Amino acid sequence: MKEPTFGFLLHDTARLMRRDFERRSKSSGLTRAQWAVLANLERTEGTSQAALADVLDIEPITLVRLIDRLEAAGWVERRPDPVDRRVRRLYLTETAKPLMEQFHRLASATYEVALGSLSAEERRQLADLLLNVRANLSGRDPAAKPAAPDTSNTERHPNARAIEKA
C-alpha cells in the first residue's frame, strides 16, 4: 500500500475536523461558511469586505451575501471607513459575543478529539510546523501578523494557541 502524501493527509484531516465541527454546531443553524466569516472576523475585526473575501478565498459578491444574512441576524455590522468612502469595515456586534463563545467551546471539543493523543509539546510543534508550511506557501514570515488589522498584539497566529490549548 502506498504511503499517503502530505497534501492528502492535510486535506483529509481538515475535512474530518470540519465534519466533526459541523456535527457539533448543527443546532446553531449557521452554515460552515457563516461560521468561517464570524471566526475570521473575530480575529480581524475592522477588516474590509474585500480583505475578508481574500482571506476566505471567496468571491466578494459571495461574501456580501453572507454578510447581509449575518447583519440581518444582528451578528455583524458594517461601518464606513474613516478615510475611504468606498470601503466598509466589518465588526462583530455585542449580540455575536455569546455565539462566538459557543463557537470556541465547539471548536475546542473538536480540537481535543483531533489532538487528544498528542502531548502539549507535540501540539506546539505541530502548530509551529503548520505555521511554517503556511508561510512557505503564502510568502510570509510565520510570525508575521495577518494583513488585516490584528487586535491581539501577539506574534503568533491565534490558531496556534488554540491548537496548543486543545
N, C-alpha and C positions, 0 to 999 in steps of 0.2 A: 504494500500500500504506500502510495506517495505521500510524503510529508505535506501538510497544508502550508501554504505560503503565508507570509506576514500579512499581506493585503487581505487574504481570505479570513484569517483569524481575527484581524481588526474589524473587518466589516461584519462578520458573523457575531462577534462579541457585542458590538454596538447594536446589532439587530435584536439580539436576545435581551440586552438591557432595555432597549426601547419597548419590547414586548412586555417585559416584567413591569416597567413603569406604567404602561398603558393599562395593563390589567389592574394595577393598584389604583389608578386615577380615574377609572371608568365612571365612577359615581359622581365625579365633579362636573361632568357634562362638557368639559373642554376637550378640544381636539389636540393631537400632538403638535400641530402647527401653532395653535394658540398658546400652549404651554411653552413652546420654543420662543415665541415672541416675548412672553412675560418673563421668562428666565433670562433671556439676553438683555431685555430692557432693564431688569433689576440690576444687572452688572454694569450697564452703561446708561443709566438714566440721563436724560438730556441729549441723547444722541438724535441725529436727524433720521427721518424716514429713509432717505437714500442710503445712509451708512448702515442702518439696521438691515435693510434689504440685502446689502452686500454681504454682511456678516452671516445672514441666514441663507445666503446663496439662492435667493428667490427674486422674481421679477418685482419691481417696485409696485406695479398695479396689484399684484397678489398680496403684497404686504398692506397696501392701502385698504383692501377689503377686510383683511384680518383685523387691522387697527379699527376700522369702522365698527366691527362687531364688538371688539373689546371696549371701545369707547362707549358704545350704546349700553353695554352691561355695567358701565361705571368703573372699570378697572384701569383704564388708560386715558390720559388726556393729552391733547396736542396744545402746544403753546408756541406763539410766534418767536422766531429767533430775534434777539435784540438788534442784530446787525444786518441780517439779510432777510428781507420781507418774503422772499420765495421759500424760505426754509421753515419747516415746522419741527419743533423739538418734542420728543416723547417722554412722558413721565407716568409712573405708576401713581394711582390715587391712593388715598388712605383706605378706601374700600378694598383695594387689592392686597393690602398687607396680610390679613388673615389667610387669604388664598395662597399667598406666597409661603406662609408658614406651613400650610398643608403641603404645598409642593415640596418644601425642604424635608418634611417628615417622610413623604413618599419616596423621594429621591434617596434619602439616607437608607431606607429599608431596602431599596434596590441595590445600592452600593454594598450594603452589608451582605446580601446574598451573593453578589458578584465577587466580592473581595474577602469573604469570610475565612477562606483558608490561608490568606496572606498575613504575615506579621506586619506590625506598624512600619518597620524598616523596609520591607518588601513593597508596601503600599507607597511609601515615599519614593523609592527607587522607580517604581512603575510610573508614577506621576511625572517624575523628572525626565525619564526616558521618553515618555509620550510628548512632553513639552518640547524636548529637543527634536523629535521627529516632526512635530508640527512646525517648529521654527525652520527646519530644513526645507520644508515644502512651501512655507509662506515667505521665506526670505527674511524673517525677523529673528532677532535675538530672543531666546526663550524667556528671558527675564524682562523683556520689553513690555511696556504696558500696551493694552489694546489701542487701536487707532481712535476709537470713540472715547468720549470722556469717561474717566475712571475715578470714582469717588472713594475707592478703597485705600488708596495710598500705600499699596503693597507692591512688591516687585514680582511676586509670583501670581500666576493666574488663579482666580478663586476656585476653579475646579480642582486644582492640585491640592488645595487644603481639604476640599470635600472628599477627595479620594483617600487622603491620609486619615481623615476622621472616621470614615466608614468602617 
